[in-house]
Amino acid sequence: MSQNSEEVNKNVLTDAQKARIDRNRQKALYLKSAKLVAHPYAKSVEEGEKSVIKIQGSRFVDSGGGFLIEEEIAPSGGDSSSQPEASEDVIDNAIDLPVTYEECLECDDKFAESYLMHHFNYSVCDKCRDSEDKHSLITKTDAKKDYLLQDCDLEKREPPLKYIVRKNPHNVRWGEMKLYLHVQIEKRALEVWGSEERLRQEHELRDEKREKSKIKKYNKQMKQLRMDMRSSLYDKTSAASHVHKFGPENYNEEDDTYTHTCLTCKYTETFEKM
């Protein structure tokens, strides 16, 4: 009997517990009626309120979804009824963001940003950019070879030329390439050499020196080959019992050598003088 009475007592709520349950129920009903758990943007959506920010003469409306929507501002004297009503939280004293406009060298239009301006500080807009011809890129190696420029001409002479870095398309394991704007390289070459004619003359002069160096190297190799052939054909056994008595020396202007002939055995020796 005592055990059954204890179970009955456990199922019976005290007055304090009943009061607490009633308070919690009333609080839940109040929160539901006040709609405090509604979507955070529900109020602005229902009431049509918008937060507006003005920047550089343009108006941006907070969509409530994490981004701004740009709206056109009605001209002065125009019908303002077509414009949506904004709430009183419009920021009229917002700080204007400074924007620098450049004038395109090709079309004379003004622009704020472009690929060539960003990477090469060259004032041409994106719509006028001709990446295949006029605004093509050139590697540093070709710029130095074709326009006879040195590293100091590209990197030290004011203003230093800007470039972009790209992977070598022939082999990714090779070093990265520095790509310059072709028109800027041509302009820098004229600054260094003065004129296209002077650059062409320098090209011809260097090509001539390079050709003379090749010919001189070839003649030297052929001369050494002839000397080796003569020494291999010379009979050393007879040389031990014979002493040459050479006649006068003859200069060979063609290959810059001297020859003299033994008066006894007619042996001819070719040699050089230092």
Disulfide bonds with the S-S distance in Angstrom:
none
